[in-house]
């Protein structure tokens, strides 16, 4: 199994995208929960703007994947420990 840092987003074919799209300011994600094991979720997340997808093994991994895909205030992913303490 790949570690969290080794996972990458994969682009889905056009026909697997939803017809109706709504988008958020920072990003839009479609989350598909495939099963629940060990008191957590396992499934797939799709980034609507780019149609990239990645599978996750826990709710924590899901949150980290979303956090890594959403740009921070400087336009890039936020660094750990920099939650806007300005």
Residue pairs with C-beta under 8 A, 6 or more apart in sequence:
1 57
4 61
4 64
7 54
7 65
8 54
9 47
9 50
9 52
9 53
9 54
9 69
10 52
10 53
10 54
11 50
11 51
11 52
11 53
12 46
12 51
12 52
12 53
14 51
16 51
17 48
17 51
18 30
18 48
21 28
21 48
22 28
23 48
23 49
26 70
26 71
27 47
27 48
27 49
27 66
27 69
27 70
28 47
28 48
28 49
29 45
29 46
29 47
29 48
29 66
29 69
30 45
30 46
30 48
31 43
31 44
31 45
31 46
31 62
32 43
32 44
32 45
32 46
33 41
33 42
33 43
34 42
34 43
34 44
35 41
35 42
35 43
36 42
38 58
40 57
40 58
40 59
40 60
41 56
41 58
41 59
41 62
42 55
42 56
42 57
42 58
43 55
43 56
43 62
44 53
44 54
44 55
44 56
45 53
45 54
45 55
45 56
45 62
45 65
45 66
46 52
46 53
47 53
47 69
54 65
56 62
56 65
67 77
67 78
68 77
69 77
70 77
71 77
72 78
72 79
72 82
73 84
